[in-house]
Structure formats: structure tokens, C-alpha cells
Amino acid sequence: MSLSVECYLLGSTNDAPNSRLPVIHYKDVLPRPRTEETATQFLTTNDWEKRGTWGHIGEPHFHPNTHECYGIFQGYSTLLLGKIKDGEGIQVDVNVGDVIVLPAGTAHSSLQSSDNYRYIGVYPKECPKWTNEMGKRPPASFIQTIGAVATPQADPVYGKRGPLACLWNTKLCAKL
């Protein structure tokens, strides 16, 4: 498996706090055959747990109390990251085989998707059930909650020494 990763830093907007941590996008990393079962097995080996399977979700929202990871096992979508209604966001194309990790507080939604777009959602083990926020409260009201979300013990794709560990935890990166 080759390492193809992109990172996106998103500033706070008038309706989305986003995060100081980067969104991490791994391209074409899920094992074949690409099914819900193989994606689940692959992404849950590194202390993350599956909590659902979804398709196109067009309602912009964020989760202030947990990080979230998508494993796309079918189809494709254009995601809008970092924006609810106001401010600037970015559009990111995700395709079958991709994995995207969204830090707590990152606004996200699907702008357009193929009819067969499906992904699993995995979350760090022992994290609380996510809460959905739709940008109706000031972003600053979530800063303490987002800051209290623990850094995952491992990268969902590459484990304890994966890019997430370095990108999200500078103390750990210095030890590697």
C-alpha cells in the first residue's frame, strides 16, 4: 500500500468552529474487494469502531464532541468541508477506496454524490456518541468541547505510527 495523503487546514467561520487540526484524506487505501465488510475490518483494527453506514448527507453539520472517519467503499462524492452557510469552505472529491478523517468541530456535507455512494463511519474507541450541530450557535461556544476531545491512540489507516499521530500530536511525532 502506498502512502497518498492530503491535508486540509480550515479556519473558523461565522457558523462553524472547525479545528486547529488538519482534515486528513488518504486516497485509494481501502483493501480490495471494496465492500462494507472489508472496509470495516480494515478501519477497525487500529482502535476505531464502526458506528454506521451512510450515503449522501447534504445537510451541513459538525460534531463538536468527537472525531469522525469515513471509509468510502462504493461510489464517489464531492464533500464541502469547513462551511455551514457563511465563510469559505473547500470542496474535496472522495472516491471508492478513500478514507477521510475529520477532526472534531469540522463542518461537512455532501454537495453531490453518485447514486451508489456508500461509506462507513468509524470513531475512536470509547468516544461519546456524536452530537450534530448545524451552525445555529456561535462557533466560540464549542471551542472548549472541541479542545477536550482526546487525540486518537492510532491512525485508522496506518496505526500508531501513521500520519495522524504526527499531524495531530506533535509530542508523539518528536519521539518517532
C-alpha positions in Angstrom: 0.0 0.0 0.0 1.5 3.4 -1.0 1.0 6.5 1.1 -1.1 9.1 -0.7 -2.3 11.6 1.8 -3.6 15.2 1.5 -4.3 17.5 4.5 -6.6 20.5 4.7 -6.5 23.2 7.3 -9.8 25.1 7.8 -10.2 28.3 9.7 -13.2 29.1 11.8 -16.2 30.7 10.1 -19.3 32.6 11.5 -21.2 29.3 11.9 -18.5 26.5 12.1 -15.7 26.3 14.6 -13.7 23.8 12.5 -10.4 22.7 14.1 -6.7 23.6 14.5 -6.1 20.0 13.4 -6.0 19.2 9.7 -8.5 17.1 7.9 -6.6 14.0 6.6 -7.5 12.5 3.2 -6.0 9.1 2.3 -6.5 8.2 -1.4 -7.2 4.7 -2.6 -6.1 2.9 0.6 -9.0 0.5 1.3 -8.3 -3.1 0.5 -10.0 -5.0 -2.3 -12.6 -6.2 -2.8 -14.1 -2.9 -1.6 -17.1 -3.9 0.4 -18.7 -2.7 3.7 -17.2 -5.7 5.4 -13.6 -5.3 4.2 -13.7 -1.5 4.9 -15.0 -2.2 8.4 -12.4 -4.9 9.1 -9.6 -2.7 7.8 -10.6 0.5 9.7 -11.4 -1.1 13.0 -8.0 -2.8 13.5 -6.5 0.4 14.9 -8.7 1.3 17.9 -11.5 2.8 15.9 -15.0 1.4 15.9 -17.8 1.4 13.3 -20.9 3.2 14.2 -22.9 3.3 11.0 -23.1 3.1 7.2 -24.3 6.1 5.2 -24.6 7.6 1.8 -25.2 11.2 0.7 -25.8 13.6 3.6 -26.5 17.0 2.2 -27.2 18.9 5.5 -24.0 20.8 6.6 -23.2 19.9 10.2 -20.3 19.3 12.6 -19.6 17.1 15.6 -18.0 19.1 18.5 -17.5 16.1 20.7 -15.8 13.5 18.6 -13.5 13.0 15.6 -15.0 11.1 12.6 -13.6 9.0 9.8 -15.3 7.9 6.6 -14.2 4.8 4.6 -15.7 5.1 1.1 -16.4 1.6 -0.2 -18.8 2.5 -3.0 -19.2 5.4 -5.4 -18.0 8.9 -5.1 -19.0 12.3 -3.6 -17.9 15.9 -3.6 -17.7 17.0 0.1 -18.0 20.6 1.3 -15.7 21.0 4.3 -15.4 23.9 6.7 -18.6 25.7 6.0 -22.2 25.6 7.0 -23.6 28.8 5.3 -21.1 31.6 5.9 -17.5 31.9 5.1 -15.2 29.9 2.9 -15.1 26.1 2.7 -13.3 23.7 0.4 -14.7 21.1 -1.9 -13.0 17.7 -1.7 -13.7 14.8 -4.1 -13.7 11.4 -2.4 -13.8 8.2 -4.3 -14.2 4.5 -3.7 -11.2 3.3 -1.7 -10.6 6.7 0.0 -10.6 7.4 3.7 -11.1 10.9 5.2 -10.6 11.8 8.8 -12.5 14.8 10.2 -11.3 16.4 13.4 -14.0 17.4 16.0 -15.7 20.6 15.0 -15.1 20.3 11.2 -18.2 21.2 9.2 -19.0 18.8 6.5 -21.7 17.7 4.0 -22.1 16.1 0.6 -22.7 18.5 -2.3 -23.2 15.8 -4.9 -22.8 12.1 -4.9 -23.1 9.1 -7.2 -26.3 7.1 -6.7 -24.3 4.2 -5.2 -22.2 6.4 -2.8 -21.7 4.5 0.5 -19.3 4.8 3.4 -18.8 3.5 6.9 -18.3 5.9 9.7 -15.7 4.9 12.3 -14.9 6.7 15.5 -12.1 6.4 18.1 -12.9 3.7 20.6 -14.6 4.9 23.8 -15.5 8.3 22.4 -19.1 9.5 23.1 -21.9 9.3 20.6 -21.6 12.2 18.3 -23.8 15.3 18.6 -24.9 17.1 15.4 -24.6 20.9 15.3 -26.0 22.9 12.4 -24.3 26.2 12.9 -27.0 27.9 14.9 -24.8 28.7 17.9 -21.6 30.9 17.8 -18.5 28.8 16.9 -16.7 30.1 20.0 -19.3 28.3 22.2 -17.8 24.9 21.1 -14.1 25.7 21.5 -13.8 24.1 25.0 -15.7 21.0 23.9 -13.6 20.5 20.8 -10.4 21.1 22.8 -11.4 18.4 25.3 -11.7 15.7 22.6 -8.8 13.3 23.1 -6.4 12.6 20.3 -7.0 9.1 18.9 -4.5 6.4 20.0 -3.9 5.4 16.5 -4.3 6.4 12.8 -7.3 4.5 11.4 -5.3 3.5 8.3 -1.7 3.1 9.4 -1.9 2.5 13.2 0.2 4.0 16.0 2.9 5.3 13.7 0.6 6.7 11.0 0.4 10.3 9.7 -2.4 11.2 12.1 -0.2 10.6 15.1 2.3 13.1 13.8 -0.1 15.6 12.3 -2.4 15.7 15.4 0.2 15.2 18.2 3.5 17.0 17.9 4.8 15.5 21.2 4.4 11.9 19.8 5.9 12.9 16.5 9.1 14.1 18.2 9.5 10.6 19.7 9.3 8.7 16.3 
